[in-house]
Amino acid sequence: MRMFYFSALAWMALSTPAFALSPDTFEDAHAMLTEAMDVGGSTSSWAPAPGAIGGFRQVTVEGGNSGTPGHEVTSEITGGSWLVTMDGSGNSEWVRLLWSDASGVSVFSSPIDLTAGGQSDFILSIASLNTGVEIAVYILDTDSSDTVYKYPNAAGDVVWDYTEFTGIDFSQVNQITVTISSISSDSVSFAAAELTPVSLQAYSVE
């Protein structure tokens, strides 16, 4: 079984601002979604998430059509953790998380400012990882969009500096997504999303 443990998702400032913002604490549950890895199916659901930026989140699971028959991709958010599992080998499965301020609406009703207080980085801290994974962060502003990919293969902080995104105005963000893919027989667990100006809080995950 592919297992990945992410222990903090954060935006982090180089200097100390007056506040911290948490895009998602993952304390608000989101029911498990499951798709087979060999039939090309996908499933998606929205749920209120008072602890998340905007107050709502969408999770989408794509099973792909090239995976091991009888194996599955799953996503579940509960108790401060977002757990993604893929229990077979494939190359087209993925799980995507999107935040919004209204159920069924994929963009924020008004652009949000991810630079307020000096934030300048998007940070994903991986608590446990025993194989490689592809993580894509997609940002849409009022005029353009860009996706930056990372390929961590060990536990630790994964950092997306705002300057890595081409043409994005982080003070006018309309959409944010995180997509997990290309993992082999393991799982990954995110244990909080934070815009934190001072330090990255670590969470232990069983």
BAFI-3210 file (N, C-alpha, C; in Angstrom, 3 decimals, decimal comma, padded with zeros to 6 digits):
// residues 206
n [1|2|3|4|5|6|7|8|9|10|11|12|13|14|15|16|17|18|19|20|21|22|23|24|25|26|27|28|29|30|31|32|33|34|35|36|37|38|39|40|41|42|43|44|45|46|47|48|49|50|51|52|53|54|55|56|57|58|59|60|61|62|63|64|65|66|67|68|69|70|71|72|73|74|75|76|77|78|79|80|81|82|83|84|85|86|87|88|89|90|91|92|93|94|95|96|97|98|99|100|101|102|103|104|105|106|107|108|109|110|111|112|113|114|115|116|117|118|119|120|121|122|123|124|125|126|127|128|129|130|131|132|133|134|135|136|137|138|139|140|141|142|143|144|145|146|147|148|149|150|151|152|153|154|155|156|157|158|159|160|161|162|163|164|165|166|167|168|169|170|171|172|173|174|175|176|177|178|179|180|181|182|183|184|185|186|187|188|189|190|191|192|193|194|195|196|197|198|199|200|201|202|203|204|205|206]
n.u [000,839|000,580|001,780|001,769|002,850|002,005|002,947|002,267|000,871|001,630|001,729|004,439|006,087|008,916|009,539|008,300|004,904|001,807|-000,095|-001,437|-002,666|-004,755|-005,113|-006,291|-007,153|-007,739|-009,308|-012,012|-014,143|-014,044|-015,680|-014,597|-013,466|-013,460|-011,944|-011,659|-008,587|-008,390|-010,436|-011,003|-012,614|-014,008|-014,597|-016,211|-016,623|-018,204|-017,780|-018,707|-016,284|-015,404|-012,934|-011,282|-009,779|-011,993|-014,095|-015,221|-014,566|-013,489|-013,013|-011,521|-011,265|-009,463|-009,422|-008,004|-006,951|-005,044|-004,099|-003,494|-005,662|-008,480|-007,423|-007,270|-007,785|-007,851|-009,237|-009,346|-010,411|-009,946|-009,946|-007,781|-006,121|-005,286|-005,587|-004,232|-004,397|-002,961|-003,172|-001,992|-000,114|000,093|-000,314|-001,926|-003,644|-004,990|-005,397|-007,215|-007,370|-009,402|-010,070|-012,781|-015,265|-017,877|-020,157|-019,841|-018,806|-016,000|-014,174|-013,063|-015,428|-014,625|-011,388|-008,625|-006,069|-002,927|-000,585|-000,747|000,527|003,050|003,493|005,183|005,782|004,696|004,270|004,754|004,866|006,244|005,610|006,060|007,339|007,723|008,269|008,535|006,675|004,425|003,623|001,439|000,928|-001,523|-002,280|-004,605|-005,036|-006,602|-006,092|-004,369|-002,865|-000,905|001,031|003,070|005,314|006,434|008,720|009,114|010,969|011,393|010,826|010,086|010,218|008,537|008,863|007,191|008,117|006,740|007,822|008,363|006,157|004,830|003,869|001,828|-000,341|-000,245|-001,736|-004,230|-005,830|-007,773|-008,225|-007,062|-005,402|-004,351|-002,711|-002,232|-000,223|001,198|002,295|003,522|002,204|001,668|000,848|-000,172|-000,264|-001,633|-001,291|-002,307|-002,937|-001,343|-001,034|001,539|003,449|005,724|006,712|006,834|004,421|004,613|002,959|002,201|001,609|-000,101]
n.v [-001,183|002,184|004,811|008,077|010,671|013,810|016,520|019,258|021,872|024,844|028,424|030,587|033,313|035,443|037,414|038,586|038,825|040,251|038,321|034,977|032,723|029,989|027,911|025,369|023,305|020,669|019,559|019,544|017,143|015,171|012,995|009,650|009,016|006,807|005,152|002,723|001,561|000,874|001,341|003,828|005,643|008,442|010,368|012,873|015,259|017,824|019,649|021,391|023,332|024,798|025,378|025,826|027,791|030,032|028,345|026,097|022,946|020,978|017,648|015,534|012,375|010,501|007,530|006,501|004,459|002,573|001,141|-001,393|-004,103|-004,400|-002,830|000,296|003,901|006,200|008,867|010,661|012,896|013,595|014,225|016,080|015,331|014,689|012,001|010,151|007,338|004,833|001,736|000,155|-000,208|002,337|004,892|007,052|007,904|010,166|012,539|015,355|018,465|021,227|024,555|026,701|029,367|028,712|026,056|023,905|025,810|026,706|028,774|031,532|033,873|036,486|037,758|036,516|037,542|036,383|037,429|039,060|040,301|039,486|036,929|034,564|032,086|028,789|025,997|022,564|020,140|017,024|014,268|011,512|009,389|006,910|006,420|007,902|010,891|012,943|016,293|018,814|022,237|024,488|027,726|030,257|033,514|036,735|037,119|035,188|031,854|029,303|026,327|024,617|022,011|019,538|016,989|015,230|012,749|011,952|012,408|015,666|019,287|020,685|023,220|025,832|028,607|031,817|033,148|031,191|030,773|031,757|034,923|035,312|037,045|037,168|038,557|038,625|036,174|033,663|030,925|027,902|024,862|021,588|018,808|015,361|012,804|010,032|008,165|005,205|002,295|003,126|005,580|008,949|011,473|014,501|016,937|019,478|022,750|025,723|029,258|030,661|032,995|032,755|030,195|026,697|024,516|021,295|018,164|015,114|012,000|008,975]
n.w [000,000|-000,830|001,047|002,275|004,346|005,113|006,963|007,352|005,679|004,254|003,947|004,049|005,536|004,863|006,581|009,770|010,045|011,323|011,796|011,401|008,959|008,344|005,709|005,715|008,315|008,361|010,249|009,895|008,825|005,830|003,877|003,037|-000,248|-003,001|-005,743|-008,335|-009,779|-012,446|-014,259|-015,249|-013,871|-011,966|-009,007|-007,040|-004,392|-002,442|000,610|003,595|005,306|007,900|009,034|006,921|004,278|002,837|003,539|002,345|000,749|-002,069|-002,985|-005,315|-006,803|-009,040|-010,682|-012,823|-015,676|-016,017|-013,959|-011,400|-011,614|-009,437|-007,458|-005,572|-005,391|-002,774|-000,759|002,240|004,742|008,029|011,525|011,598|009,524|006,130|004,218|001,617|-000,401|-002,493|-003,664|-005,556|-008,631|-011,087|-013,643|-014,118|-012,167|-009,704|-006,977|-006,029|-004,312|-003,675|-002,694|-001,727|-001,483|-001,616|-001,983|-004,740|-006,419|-008,176|-007,969|-005,934|-004,664|-004,457|-005,175|-003,233|-000,931|-000,823|-000,001|002,126|005,128|004,503|003,485|001,455|000,500|-000,319|001,543|002,001|004,326|004,702|006,602|006,521|004,050|001,719|-000,887|-004,173|-005,125|-006,997|-006,699|-007,411|-007,445|-008,187|-009,223|-009,764|-010,845|-011,317|-013,985|-015,101|-014,980|-013,344|-012,912|-010,651|-010,252|-007,936|-006,836|-004,465|-002,628|-000,110|003,427|004,810|004,383|001,629|-000,649|-002,295|-003,750|-004,201|-006,374|-008,188|-009,715|-012,768|-013,784|-011,878|-009,728|-006,490|-004,707|-005,666|-005,861|-007,334|-007,365|-005,853|-006,028|-004,992|-006,195|-006,023|-007,265|-009,169|-007,325|-005,741|-004,617|-001,904|000,688|001,511|003,945|004,761|007,250|008,014|006,762|006,420|006,481|007,610|009,334|010,867|011,848|010,972|011,853|013,161|012,886|014,428|012,900|012,890]
ca.u [000,000|001,345|001,403|002,548|002,408|002,364|002,618|001,877|000,797|001,718|002,390|005,346|006,685|010,326|009,573|007,230|003,742|001,050|-001,108|-001,258|-003,905|-004,698|-005,984|-007,068|-006,650|-008,156|-010,125|-013,367|-014,108|-014,488|-015,868|-013,707|-013,813|-012,711|-012,103|-010,811|-007,451|-008,259|-011,664|-011,134|-013,662|-013,658|-015,661|-015,915|-017,621|-018,004|-018,158|-018,371|-015,054|-015,216|-011,524|-010,522|-009,894|-013,225|-015,155|-015,656|-013,531|-013,855|-012,017|-011,778|-010,413|-009,431|-008,833|-007,163|-007,344|-003,869|-003,617|-003,643|-007,070|-008,844|-006,818|-008,059|-007,288|-008,780|-008,940|-010,185|-009,979|-010,542|-009,096|-006,566|-005,249|-005,790|-004,887|-004,395|-003,772|-003,006|-002,673|-001,493|000,714|-000,564|000,346|-002,880|-004,520|-004,629|-006,361|-007,091|-008,073|-009,673|-010,768|-013,694|-016,127|-019,255|-020,230|-020,116|-018,196|-014,580|-013,342|-013,518|-016,350|-013,758|-009,990|-008,035|-004,690|-002,008|000,646|-001,011|001,396|004,379|003,635|005,901|006,050|003,723|005,120|004,134|005,787|005,947|006,046|006,552|007,245|008,633|008,490|008,374|005,336|004,336|002,678|001,254|000,158|-002,078|-002,792|-005,294|-005,369|-007,671|-005,724|-003,573|-002,710|000,331|001,189|004,454|005,386|007,541|008,851|009,839|011,082|011,737|010,127|010,657|009,461|008,563|008,590|006,876|008,285|005,833|008,521|008,407|004,957|004,992|002,773|000,739|-000,490|-000,693|-002,674|-005,516|-005,945|-009,143|-008,340|-005,892|-005,598|-003,196|-002,964|-001,281|-000,230|002,463|002,847|003,513|001,919|001,815|-000,133|000,359|-001,206|-001,400|-001,803|-002,682|-002,520|-001,214|-000,309|002,128|004,548|006,854|007,297|006,021|004,014|004,652|001,934|002,532|000,572|000,117]
ca.v [000,000|003,435|005,690|009,312|011,452|015,224|017,045|020,649|022,556|026,191|029,548|031,067|034,604|035,606|038,301|038,277|039,694|040,357|037,288|033,757|032,244|028,559|027,523|024,181|022,555|019,289|019,097|019,364|015,868|015,025|011,548|008,916|008,791|005,661|004,794|001,643|002,084|000,305|001,479|005,183|006,387|009,522|010,776|014,169|015,721|019,088|019,611|022,600|023,199|026,097|025,615|025,980|029,070|030,084|027,640|024,895|022,286|019,906|016,608|014,721|011,199|009,930|006,202|006,148|003,240|001,756|000,596|-002,800|-004,483|-004,711|-001,904|001,518|005,190|006,738|010,131|010,892|013,956|013,393|014,366|016,854|014,676|014,333|010,773|009,678|006,030|004,165|000,433|-000,584|000,579|002,938|006,147|008,101|008,199|011,349|013,093|016,820|019,247|022,606|025,346|027,700|029,973|028,292|024,689|023,779|026,919|026,370|029,951|032,397|034,911|037,664|037,330|036,554|038,053|035,456|038,133|039,864|039,937|039,145|035,548|034,506|030,698|027,733|024,937|021,296|019,354|015,599|013,576|010,182|009,123|005,803|006,339|009,222|011,408|014,211|017,231|019,987|023,360|025,310|029,024|031,089|034,868|037,339|037,201|034,076|030,716|028,546|025,142|024,278|020,621|019,101|015,534|014,777|011,306|011,734|013,289|016,996|020,399|020,954|024,656|026,529|030,044|032,528|033,561|030,071|030,838|032,780|035,842|035,228|038,093|036,453|039,386|038,541|034,748|033,186|029,485|027,167|023,422|020,719|017,511|014,312|011,750|009,325|007,498|003,773|001,352|003,753|006,619|010,217|012,125|015,913|017,185|020,878|023,737|026,981|030,462|031,035|033,918|032,616|028,855|025,636|023,617|019,882|017,322|013,690|011,219|007,551]
ca.w [000,000|-000,906|002,154|002,369|005,490|005,003|008,257|007,429|004,402|004,785|003,315|005,075|005,218|005,176|007,732|010,693|009,992|012,566|011,922|010,620|008,360|008,037|004,604|006,069|009,464|008,141|011,375|009,380|008,113|004,442|003,784|002,150|-001,647|-003,507|-007,151|-008,835|-010,531|-013,787|-015,050|-015,758|-013,185|-011,043|-008,112|-006,444|-003,438|-001,746|002,013|004,347|006,090|008,568|009,323|005,677|003,597|002,072|004,255|001,640|-000,042|-002,978|-003,204|-006,508|-006,928|-010,388|-010,567|-013,965|-016,387|-016,298|-012,704|-011,089|-011,411|-008,072|-006,516|-005,442|-004,924|-001,786|-000,089|003,409|005,648|009,347|012,698|011,354|008,553|004,795|003,856|000,244|-000,587|-003,794|-003,260|-006,710|-009,539|-012,235|-014,018|-014,481|-011,038|-008,932|-006,017|-006,056|-003,296|-004,092|-001,686|-002,280|-000,472|-001,869|-002,479|-006,159|-007,155|-008,155|-007,750|-004,858|-005,140|-004,576|-005,063|-001,904|-000,907|-000,171|000,361|003,317|006,233|004,039|003,024|000,187|000,144|-000,069|002,090|002,348|005,128|004,610|007,814|006,180|002,620|001,429|-002,326|-004,781|-005,352|-007,712|-006,084|-008,264|-006,894|-009,268|-008,771|-010,762|-010,386|-012,116|-015,395|-015,609|-014,087|-013,510|-012,071|-010,356|-009,810|-007,086|-006,863|-003,273|-002,424|001,294|004,348|004,963|003,828|000,190|-000,700|-003,540|-003,618|-005,111|-007,585|-009,128|-010,542|-013,790|-014,078|-010,903|-008,719|-005,297|-003,948|-006,362|-006,178|-007,517|-007,172|-005,398|-005,939|-004,758|-006,819|-005,668|-008,285|-009,432|-006,160|-006,014|-003,541|-000,598|000,954|001,984|004,846|005,051|008,587|008,207|005,774|007,153|006,082|008,886|009,093|011,760|011,873|010,420|012,916|012,774|013,469|014,340|012,251|013,073]
c.u [000,877|000,886|002,347|001,981|002,923|001,992|002,599|001,938|000,716|002,176|003,233|005,994|008,160|010,511|008,330|006,073|002,964|000,054|-000,706|-002,624|-003,751|-005,640|-006,806|-006,407|-006,883|-008,866|-011,567|-013,380|-014,613|-014,499|-014,913|-014,303|-012,914|-013,000|-011,175|-009,738|-007,382|-009,483|-011,909|-012,194|-013,132|-014,868|-015,236|-016,997|-017,196|-018,414|-017,846|-017,150|-014,764|-013,764|-010,668|-010,717|-011,127|-014,384|-015,708|-014,455|-014,158|-012,697|-012,455|-010,766|-010,575|-008,708|-007,899|-007,647|-006,165|-003,320|-003,872|-005,113|-007,333|-008,249|-007,492|-007,209|-008,307|-008,292|-009,892|-009,574|-010,706|-009,511|-007,792|-005,626|-005,985|-004,956|-005,248|-003,689|-003,943|-002,373|-002,239|-000,698|-000,096|000,130|-000,634|-003,844|-004,051|-005,748|-006,117|-007,946|-008,191|-010,426|-011,645|-014,488|-017,603|-019,245|-020,575|-019,524|-016,680|-013,648|-013,914|-014,410|-015,650|-012,324|-009,475|-006,573|-003,807|-000,668|000,476|-000,145|002,766|004,564|004,279|006,187|004,849|004,526|004,291|005,158|005,353|006,503|006,635|006,319|008,228|008,775|008,260|006,919|005,436|003,267|002,623|000,413|-000,229|-002,650|-003,401|-005,526|-006,427|-007,365|-005,037|-003,486|-001,354|000,336|002,670|004,473|006,604|007,524|009,644|009,886|011,536|010,933|010,851|009,786|009,646|008,069|008,305|007,035|007,363|006,512|008,641|007,212|005,068|003,723|001,630|000,802|-001,079|-001,548|-004,076|-005,777|-007,409|-009,308|-006,998|-006,248|-004,264|-003,558|-001,840|-001,368|001,116|003,110|002,643|003,347|002,156|000,701|000,570|-000,700|-000,770|-001,995|-001,910|-002,186|-002,468|-000,534|000,288|003,369|005,820|007,492|006,316|005,683|003,991|003,576|002,381|001,332|000,885|000,149]
c.v [001,236|004,399|006,879|010,129|012,880|015,882|018,547|021,243|024,023|027,196|030,186|032,366|034,620|036,552|038,048|039,263|039,597|039,230|036,059|033,305|030,780|028,241|026,282|023,476|021,058|018,692|018,855|018,159|015,984|013,529|010,906|008,785|007,694|005,451|003,633|002,216|001,608|000,485|002,901|006,023|007,513|009,837|012,052|014,532|017,041|018,899|020,950|022,336|024,538|026,413|025,829|027,367|029,045|029,355|026,409|024,264|021,231|018,926|015,783|013,591|010,638|008,593|005,831|004,873|002,335|001,086|-000,889|-003,142|-004,873|-003,793|-000,532|002,732|005,717|008,085|010,271|011,990|013,761|013,629|015,093|016,245|014,455|013,163|010,359|008,337|005,565|002,809|-000,450|000,338|001,082|004,230|007,257|008,434|009,462|011,711|014,591|017,457|020,683|023,300|026,391|028,331|029,678|026,882|024,679|024,870|026,797|027,560|030,761|033,502|036,256|037,195|037,452|036,955|037,082|036,098|038,945|039,375|039,482|037,713|035,513|033,085|029,809|026,514|023,713|020,462|017,893|014,901|012,215|009,919|008,014|005,519|007,724|009,596|012,683|015,058|018,484|021,031|024,275|026,582|029,761|032,461|035,452|037,340|035,955|032,965|030,060|027,391|024,875|022,899|020,403|017,578|015,044|013,258|010,972|012,708|014,625|018,054|020,499|022,387|025,104|028,017|030,734|032,895|032,425|030,063|032,010|033,611|035,828|036,392|037,441|037,311|039,337|037,093|034,316|031,694|028,895|025,683|022,742|019,349|016,547|013,218|011,049|008,785|005,998|002,959|001,927|004,764|007,865|010,872|013,556|016,203|018,665|021,723|025,073|028,062|030,983|031,883|033,600|031,231|027,851|024,660|022,181|019,120|015,873|012,944|009,757|006,841]
c.w [000,000|000,174|002,235|003,515|005,362|006,314|008,309|006,044|004,746|003,757|004,400|004,631|005,579|006,349|008,575|010,569|011,286|012,750|011,138|010,130|008,009|006,891|004,906|007,238|009,298|009,355|010,942|008,451|006,683|004,171|002,784|000,751|-002,179|-004,981|-007,494|-009,749|-011,974|-014,673|-015,539|-015,082|-012,319|-010,180|-007,406|-005,446|-002,824|-000,293|002,658|005,208|006,750|008,871|008,103|005,085|002,690|002,716|003,566|000,951|-000,940|-003,064|-004,410|-006,554|-008,328|-010,323|-011,688|-014,624|-016,696|-015,046|-012,554|-010,877|-009,964|-007,032|-006,609|-005,088|-003,927|-001,264|001,086|004,262|006,968|010,427|012,481|010,351|007,239|004,304|002,445|000,131|-002,025|-003,591|-004,427|-007,603|-010,727|-012,588|-014,371|-013,350|-010,313|-007,961|-005,960|-004,966|-003,780|-002,971|-002,358|-001,139|-000,725|-002,444|-003,964|-007,018|-007,046|-007,990|-006,593|-005,417|-005,279|-004,422|-003,637|-002,007|-000,129|000,157|001,636|004,469|005,807|003,584|001,643|-000,283|000,479|000,342|002,440|003,090|005,125|005,842|007,504|004,702|002,284|-000,055|-002,915|-004,986|-006,178|-007,049|-006,943|-007,531|-008,051|-008,658|-009,962|-010,159|-011,314|-013,605|-015,954|-014,576|-014,339|-012,528|-011,887|-009,706|-008,916|-007,032|-005,649|-003,199|-001,008|002,145|004,466|004,320|002,321|000,011|-002,130|-003,268|-004,618|-006,421|-008,609|-010,072|-011,505|-013,949|-013,093|-009,922|-007,466|-004,375|-004,542|-006,807|-006,232|-007,259|-006,747|-005,416|-005,644|-005,312|-006,491|-006,720|-008,312|-008,170|-006,332|-004,738|-002,156|-000,373|001,469|002,850|005,116|006,420|008,902|007,057|006,487|006,323|007,376|008,667|009,851|011,671|011,294|011,528|012,427|013,529|013,359|013,768|012,457|011,734]
res [m|r|m|f|y|f|s|a|l|a|w|m|a|l|s|t|p|a|f|a|l|s|p|d|t|f|e|d|a|h|a|m|l|t|e|a|m|d|v|g|g|s|t|s|s|w|a|p|a|p|g|a|i|g|g|f|r|q|v|t|v|e|g|g|n|s|g|t|p|g|h|e|v|t|s|e|i|t|g|g|s|w|l|v|t|m|d|g|s|g|n|s|e|w|v|r|l|l|w|s|d|a|s|g|v|s|v|f|s|s|p|i|d|l|t|a|g|g|q|s|d|f|i|l|s|i|a|s|l|n|t|g|v|e|i|a|v|y|i|l|d|t|d|s|s|d|t|v|y|k|y|p|n|a|a|g|d|v|v|w|d|y|t|e|f|t|g|i|d|f|s|q|v|n|q|i|t|v|t|i|s|s|i|s|s|d|s|v|s|f|a|a|a|e|l|t|p|v|s|l|q|a|y|s|v|e]
***
